[in-house]
Amino acid sequence: MRTALYDGIQLPAVFRECVDYIESYGMKCEGIYRVSGMKSKVDELKAAYDREECPCLEEYDPHTVASLLKQYLRELPDNLMCKELAPRFEEACGRPSEAEKLLEFQRLLGEVPAGSRILLAWLITHMDHVIARETDTKMNIQNISIVLNPTVQIGNRVLYVFFTHVRELFGDVVLKPVVRPLRWSNMATMPTLPETQESIKEEIRRQHILYLFIILMCCLFSVPLNLQECETKIAQEIASLSKEDVSKEEMSENEEEVINLLLAQENEILTEQEELISLEQVLRRQIATEKEEIERLRAEINKNTHLNQAIHEEQEAILELRVQLRLLQTHKLQQELTSTPTSEQAPPSQPSPEERSRADEPIKRAAVVAMEPTAAAAAAPANGKPGKDAMKPSPSKDKREANL
């Protein structure tokens, strides 16, 4: 909001400076706001504004500046017309007559917050200037609506009403360029100084405001300044130019002497102002460097935190594996202790069938031999005649029987 310090128009610096630049250099650029600028250049400008610097937009092409403005509008935290009023604007587009539609739009615009209302008024008025130069920009209402619809979240019907009734809705808006305080580092680069009394008063007022802003910044960062001397000089300038009782005749008599005196004193003030601005830029660079260092340290802290967490998880896994290994060893030892008594008390093994058959063969042979004499004795009485051999003892048989 630093541009508001110069003329009291409450607009963000990035928005107003981009609008001023495109009003001056982009009205003959074909496809302005439709053609995107180089992303690296847009990011460079955005970073400069984030550091609260004052980049020179003349060093960039109009498409880059227009892309920066669209990105700023796209990243606004709230809708320009508020979320509560946006549906009501859409409903107003359905009114049967243009007069009713216009009256409802005027009433709804009165409910929009002041900051959003002036930003919306400047935006619509600026886009109306682009549409008026359609022969050069090739951008009509439809093209501008296509660009703005996703950027500011405003419907095409609402935008059409805005663009067709700019004078009735935003007629009192004048896109006044930003007039910055004069500054230079040496006499070779000295800008054109104001000539009239009013312009000199206005310039001194801007210098005074800038001076107070620099004092505030230095107080915030504890930078010593010779405040009394600076305030005395500025007070003298303001007092010398604020006397309303000075007549035109007296001014004409001492005009040359007064102007020379004022220019000399103003030159001294501007020189001191340039030094303060240089000091401010140095402080801003230091702040940016310290912020980068803080971010780097935060990244390292987060990295170390992740490493510590990973180490802790690995230690827990190792402990869990040790517990499982101990349980396995205990289980194995219990199995060994259980299997040892079982093997000691095992019953004697039973002989196999083959072994039993081999052991029974001698018994079977003896039974067969023992049955042969009995069969012979039974056969003799059956014939009526005793056999010859039956009465004769056989030494071999007696021997076998004895063995048996």
C-alpha positions in Angstrom: 0.0 0.0 0.0 3.0 2.3 -0.3 1.5 4.1 -3.3 -1.4 5.3 -1.1 1.2 7.4 0.9 1.8 9.6 -2.2 -1.8 10.5 -3.2 -4.2 8.7 -0.7 -5.6 6.2 -3.3 -5.9 2.9 -1.3 -4.7 0.4 -3.9 -1.9 -2.2 -3.6 1.3 -1.1 -5.2 1.7 -4.1 -7.5 -1.8 -3.6 -8.9 -1.5 0.1 -9.4 1.9 0.1 -10.9 1.0 -2.7 -13.3 -2.1 -0.8 -14.4 -0.1 2.4 -14.9 2.5 0.6 -17.0 -0.1 -1.1 -19.2 -2.0 2.1 -19.7 1.2 3.7 -20.9 2.9 0.9 -22.8 0.5 -1.9 -23.4 -2.4 -0.3 -25.2 -0.9 -1.1 -28.6 0.2 -4.6 -27.7 -1.9 -7.2 -29.5 -3.4 -9.9 -27.3 -2.7 -8.0 -24.1 -3.9 -10.1 -21.1 -4.5 -13.1 -23.4 -0.9 -13.8 -24.3 1.1 -15.0 -21.3 4.5 -13.6 -20.4 7.7 -15.5 -19.7 7.3 -17.4 -16.5 10.8 -16.8 -15.2 10.3 -13.0 -15.7 6.9 -13.1 -14.0 8.4 -15.0 -11.0 11.3 -12.5 -10.9 8.9 -9.6 -10.6 6.7 -11.4 -8.1 9.7 -12.1 -5.9 10.8 -8.4 -6.0 7.3 -7.3 -4.9 7.3 -9.9 -2.2 10.5 -8.4 -0.9 8.7 -5.0 -0.9 11.1 -3.6 -3.5 10.2 -1.2 -6.3 11.2 -3.0 -9.5 11.5 -1.0 -12.7 8.6 -2.3 -14.9 10.0 -0.5 -18.0 12.6 -3.3 -18.1 10.0 -5.9 -18.9 7.6 -6.4 -21.8 3.8 -5.7 -21.4 2.8 -9.3 -21.5 5.0 -10.1 -18.5 3.5 -7.2 -16.5 0.0 -8.3 -17.5 0.7 -11.8 -16.4 1.9 -10.5 -13.1 -1.3 -8.6 -12.6 -3.4 -11.6 -13.5 -1.5 -13.7 -11.0 -2.0 -11.1 -8.3 -5.7 -11.1 -8.9 -5.9 -14.8 -9.0 -4.1 -15.2 -5.6 -6.4 -12.7 -3.8 -7.7 -14.3 -0.6 -11.3 -13.2 -1.1 -13.6 -12.6 -4.1 -13.7 -9.0 -5.2 -17.5 -9.0 -4.8 -17.6 -11.1 -1.7 -18.9 -14.7 -1.7 -22.3 -13.5 -0.2 -22.9 -10.9 -2.9 -21.7 -12.8 -6.0 -24.9 -14.9 -6.3 -27.0 -11.7 -5.9 -25.2 -10.1 -8.8 -26.0 -13.2 -10.9 -29.6 -12.9 -9.9 -29.7 -9.2 -10.8 -28.6 -10.2 -14.4 -32.0 -11.9 -14.8 -34.0 -8.7 -14.3 -36.4 -8.0 -17.2 -35.3 -4.5 -18.0 -31.9 -2.8 -18.2 -33.0 -0.1 -15.8 -33.9 -2.5 -13.0 -30.7 -4.4 -13.7 -28.7 -1.2 -13.4 -30.4 -0.1 -10.2 -29.8 -3.4 -8.6 -26.1 -3.4 -9.6 -25.7 0.0 -8.1 -27.3 -1.0 -4.9 -25.1 -4.2 -4.6 -21.9 -2.3 -5.4 -22.7 0.0 -2.4 -22.6 -3.2 -0.2 -19.2 -4.2 -1.4 -16.3 -3.3 1.0 -14.5 -0.1 0.2 -11.2 -1.7 -0.5 -12.7 -4.3 -2.9 -14.9 -1.7 -4.5 -12.1 0.6 -5.5 -10.0 -2.3 -6.8 -13.0 -3.6 -8.8 -13.7 -0.1 -10.2 -10.1 0.4 -11.3 -10.0 -3.0 -12.8 -13.2 -2.6 -14.8 -12.3 0.9 -15.9 -8.8 -0.3 -17.0 -10.2 -3.2 -19.0 -12.7 -0.9 -20.6 -9.8 1.2 -21.9 -8.3 -2.0 -23.3 -11.6 -2.8 -25.0 -11.8 0.7 -26.4 -8.4 0.1 -28.2 -9.7 -3.1 -29.7 -8.2 -2.2 -33.1 -4.7 -2.4 -31.6 -5.2 -4.9 -28.7 -7.6 -7.3 -30.6 -9.4 -7.7 -27.3 -13.2 -7.2 -27.2 -15.7 -7.8 -24.3 -15.8 -11.5 -25.0 -12.1 -11.9 -24.9 -11.6 -9.9 -21.8 -14.5 -11.8 -20.1 -12.8 -15.1 -21.0 -9.6 -13.8 -19.3 -11.2 -12.3 -16.2 -13.8 -15.0 -15.5 -11.3 -17.6 -14.0 -9.0 -14.9 -12.7 -11.4 -13.0 -10.4 -14.2 -15.5 -10.3 -16.9 -13.2 -11.8 -19.5 -14.6 -14.2 -19.6 -13.6 -17.8 -23.1 -12.1 -17.5 -22.0 -9.9 -14.6 -18.9 -8.8 -16.5 -21.0 -7.9 -19.5 -23.2 -5.6 -17.4 -20.1 -4.0 -15.9 -18.5 -3.3 -19.3 -21.7 -2.1 -20.9 -22.5 0.3 -18.0 -19.0 1.5 -17.0 -20.0 5.1 -16.9 -23.2 4.5 -14.8 -21.5 2.1 -12.3 -17.9 3.5 -12.2 -18.2 6.9 -13.8 -16.3 8.8 -11.1 -13.1 6.6 -11.3 -10.1 8.3 -12.9 -7.0 6.1 -13.4 -4.5 8.6 -11.9 -0.8 7.6 -12.5 1.4 7.3 -9.5 3.7 10.3 -8.9 6.7 9.2 -6.9 8.9 11.4 -4.9 11.9 12.8 -6.8 15.2 11.1 -6.2 18.7 11.2 -7.7 22.2 10.4 -6.6 24.1 13.3 -8.3 23.5 16.4 -10.3 24.0 14.6 -13.6 20.9 12.5 -13.0 18.8 15.3 -11.4 15.2 15.1 -12.6 13.0 18.0 -13.6 12.0 20.0 -10.5 8.5 21.4 -10.0 8.0 25.1 -10.9 4.7 26.2 -9.5 4.0 26.7 -5.8 1.3 24.0 -5.7 3.6 21.4 -7.4 6.4 22.3 -5.0 4.1 21.9 -2.0 2.9 18.5 -3.4 6.4 17.3 -4.0 7.6 18.3 -0.5 4.5 16.6 0.9 5.5 13.4 -0.9 9.1 13.7 0.3 7.8 14.2 3.9 5.7 11.1 3.7 8.5 9.1 2.3 10.8 10.5 5.0 8.4 9.4 7.7 8.1 6.0 6.1 11.9 5.6 6.1 12.0 6.7 9.7 9.4 4.1 10.6 11.4 1.4 8.8 14.6 2.5 10.6 12.9 2.4 13.9 11.7 -1.1 13.3 15.2 -2.3 12.5 17.0 -0.1 15.1 19.0 2.0 12.7 20.3 5.3 14.2 19.3 8.5 12.3 19.9 12.2 12.9 16.1 12.8 13.2 16.2 16.3 14.6 18.2 17.8 11.8 16.1 16.2 9.1 12.8 17.2 10.8 14.0 20.8 11.2 14.8 21.1 7.5 11.5 19.6 6.4 9.6 21.8 8.9 11.3 24.9 7.4 10.3 23.8 3.9 6.7 23.2 4.8 6.5 26.4 6.8 8.0 28.5 4.0 5.5 27.1 1.5 2.4 27.0 3.7 2.0 30.7 4.3 -1.3 31.6 2.9 -0.9 35.3 3.5 1.9 35.7 1.0 0.6 37.8 -1.8 1.4 37.3 -5.5 3.2 40.6 -5.6 5.6 39.7 -2.9 6.1 36.3 -4.5 7.0 37.9 -7.8 9.5 40.2 -6.2 11.4 37.5 -4.4 10.5 34.7 -6.7 14.0 33.9 -8.0 15.6 34.1 -4.6 12.9 32.0 -2.9 13.1 29.4 -5.7 16.8 29.1 -5.5 16.7 28.8 -1.7 14.0 26.1 -1.9 15.8 24.2 -4.6 19.0 24.3 -2.6 17.3 23.0 0.5 15.3 20.5 -1.4 18.5 19.2 -3.0 20.0 18.6 0.4 16.8 16.8 1.6 16.7 14.7 -1.5 20.3 13.8 -1.2 19.7 12.7 2.4 16.6 10.9 1.2 18.7 9.0 -1.4 21.1 7.9 1.4 18.2 6.7 3.5 16.7 4.8 0.6 20.1 3.1 0.0 20.2 2.2 3.6 16.7 0.8 3.4 17.7 -1.3 0.4 20.7 -2.7 2.3 18.5 -3.5 5.3 16.0 -5.2 3.0 18.7 -7.3 1.4 20.0 -8.3 4.9 16.5 -9.2 5.9 16.0 -11.3 2.8 19.4 -13.1 3.4 18.5 -13.8 7.0 15.1 -15.2 5.9 16.9 -17.5 3.5 19.2 -18.6 6.2 16.3 -19.3 8.6 14.6 -21.3 5.9 17.8 -23.3 5.3 18.1 -24.0 9.0 14.5 -25.1 9.2 15.1 -27.5 6.4 18.1 -28.9 8.1 16.2 -29.3 11.4 13.4 -31.1 9.6 15.9 -33.3 7.9 17.6 -34.1 11.2 14.2 -34.8 12.8 13.4 -37.3 10.0 16.8 -39.0 10.5 16.3 -39.2 14.3 12.9 -40.7 13.7 14.3 -43.3 11.3 17.1 -44.2 13.7 14.5 -44.6 16.5 12.4 -46.8 14.3 15.5 -48.9 13.4 16.3 -49.3 17.1 12.8 -50.5 17.9 13.0 -53.0 15.0 16.3 -54.3 16.3 14.8 -54.7 19.8 11.8 -56.5 18.4 14.1 -58.9 16.5 16.1 -59.6 19.6 13.0 -60.4 21.5 11.8 -62.8 18.8 15.2 -64.5 18.6 15.2 -65.0 22.4 11.7 -66.5 22.2 12.8 -68.9 19.4 15.8 -70.0 21.4 13.7 -70.6 24.5 11.2 -72.6 22.4 13.9 -74.7 20.8 15.5 -75.4 24.2 12.1 -76.6 25.6 11.7 -78.9 22.6 15.1 -80.5 23.2 14.3 -81.0 26.9 11.0 -82.7 26.0 12.5 -85.1 23.4 15.3 -86.5 25.6 13.2 -88.4 28.2 11.0 -89.8 25.4 14.0 -91.4 23.6 15.3 -93.0 26.9 12.0 -94.8 27.7 11.3 -96.1 24.2 9.9 -99.8 24.2 11.9 -102.7 22.7 11.4 -103.2 19.0 9.2 -106.1 17.8 10.8 -108.7 15.4 9.8 -108.5 11.8 7.6 -111.2 10.2 10.5 -112.6 8.2 12.5 -113.1 11.4 9.5 -114.8 13.1 9.0 -117.1 10.1 12.7 -118.1 10.1 12.4 -118.9 13.9 9.3 -121.1 13.4 10.8 -123.3 10.6 12.7 -125.7 13.0 9.5 -126.2 15.0 7.5 -127.0 11.9 10.0 -129.6 10.7 10.0 -131.3 14.1 6.2 -131.5 14.1 6.2 -133.1 10.6 8.8 -135.7 11.6 6.8 -136.6 14.8 3.7 -137.2 12.9 5.2 -139.6 10.3 5.3 -142.8 12.8 1.8 -142.1 14.0 0.5 -142.2 10.4 2.3 -145.5 9.7 0.9 -147.1 12.8 -2.6 -146.1 11.9 -2.2 -147.6 8.4 -1.2 -151.2 9.6 -4.4 -152.2 11.4 -6.4 -151.0 8.6 -4.9 -153.7 6.2 -5.2 -156.6 8.7 -1.6 -157.4 8.3 1.1 -155.9 10.2 3.8 -154.7 8.0 7.2 -156.1 8.0 9.0 -152.9 8.8 6.6 -152.0 11.5 8.0 -154.5 14.0 11.5 -153.6 13.3 13.0 -150.9 15.3 14.9 -148.4 13.2 18.1 -147.0 14.8 18.0 -143.9 12.8 14.5 -143.1 13.8 15.1 -143.7 17.4 18.1 -141.4 17.1 16.0 -138.6 15.5 13.3 -139.1 18.1 15.8 -138.8 20.8 17.1 -135.7 19.4 13.7 -134.3 19.2 
